Amino acid sequence: MNDGPVSEKLYSAGDQVRIAQTNPPGHRRIPGYIRGKNGVVERYCGAFPNPEELAYGFDGLPKRHLYRVRFRQADVWQDYDGSDQDTVDLEVQEHWLSKAD
């Protein structure tokens, strides 16, 4: 059984990334409010079984890379009027990420 990552990780701390703007059916770990938004990789967390597949009773393999991504609140919420320094961090699996434009 292959329980390791499929490939080398694609991102590192400081990389600018974009969350996929998709709405696949079923259980997903990415909240709708963050889809399509740009953020910065804050850290690499490791490789883990895919929780989207685990939710349906599959083994979640191969493991997927997981990153903590930081988003400016003002970029997430259209009418946000707090400090420009306010952020929200989410843990996001690599298959939801692409390089930001």
C-alpha positions in Angstrom: 0.0 0.0 0.0 1.3 3.5 -0.9 0.6 5.8 2.0 3.1 8.5 1.1 2.6 11.7 -0.8 2.1 11.4 -4.6 4.6 14.0 -5.4 6.9 16.7 -4.0 5.1 19.6 -2.4 4.5 22.5 -4.7 4.5 25.5 -2.3 6.6 26.9 0.5 6.1 29.6 3.1 5.7 33.0 1.5 4.2 31.7 -1.8 1.2 33.5 -3.0 -1.7 31.1 -3.8 -5.3 31.1 -5.0 -8.0 28.9 -3.7 -9.9 27.0 -6.4 -13.3 28.6 -7.3 -15.2 25.3 -7.6 -18.3 23.8 -6.0 -17.9 20.1 -6.2 -20.7 18.0 -4.7 -20.3 16.3 -1.4 -18.3 16.9 1.8 -15.6 19.5 1.2 -13.1 21.1 3.7 -12.9 24.5 2.1 -15.6 27.0 3.2 -17.4 28.8 0.4 -16.4 32.3 1.6 -12.7 31.6 0.8 -13.0 30.0 -2.6 -11.5 32.1 -5.3 -9.5 34.2 -2.8 -5.8 34.9 -2.8 -3.6 34.2 0.2 0.0 33.6 1.3 1.3 30.2 2.5 2.2 30.7 6.1 3.7 27.3 6.6 3.7 23.7 5.4 1.9 21.4 7.8 2.8 17.9 6.4 1.1 15.3 4.3 -2.1 13.6 5.5 -4.8 11.3 4.3 -7.4 13.3 2.3 -10.3 14.2 4.8 -12.7 14.7 1.9 -12.3 11.1 1.0 -12.1 9.9 4.6 -15.6 11.4 5.2 -17.0 8.8 2.7 -15.2 5.8 4.3 -12.3 5.7 1.8 -8.7 5.4 3.0 -7.8 8.9 1.9 -4.7 7.7 0.2 -2.4 8.8 -1.3 -1.7 11.4 1.3 -2.1 15.1 0.3 0.1 18.0 1.2 -1.5 20.5 3.7 -0.6 24.1 4.1 -1.7 26.9 6.5 -2.7 29.8 4.2 -3.1 33.4 5.5 -5.7 35.8 4.0 -6.2 39.5 4.7 -9.7 39.9 6.2 -10.2 42.9 3.8 -9.6 40.6 0.8 -12.1 38.0 2.2 -15.0 40.2 3.3 -16.2 42.9 0.9 -17.4 45.3 3.5 -14.7 44.6 6.1 -13.8 47.8 7.9 -11.3 46.5 10.5 -7.6 47.0 10.5 -5.7 46.2 7.3 -3.5 44.0 9.4 -6.3 41.6 10.4 -6.0 38.1 8.9 -7.6 34.7 8.9 -5.6 31.5 8.6 -7.0 28.3 7.1 -5.4 24.9 6.6 -5.8 24.0 2.9 -4.9 20.9 1.0 -2.7 21.3 -2.0 -5.3 20.1 -4.5 -7.3 23.3 -3.7 -4.4 25.6 -4.5 -2.8 27.2 -7.5 -0.2 30.0 -7.9 -1.8 33.4 -7.5 -1.7 35.7 -10.6 
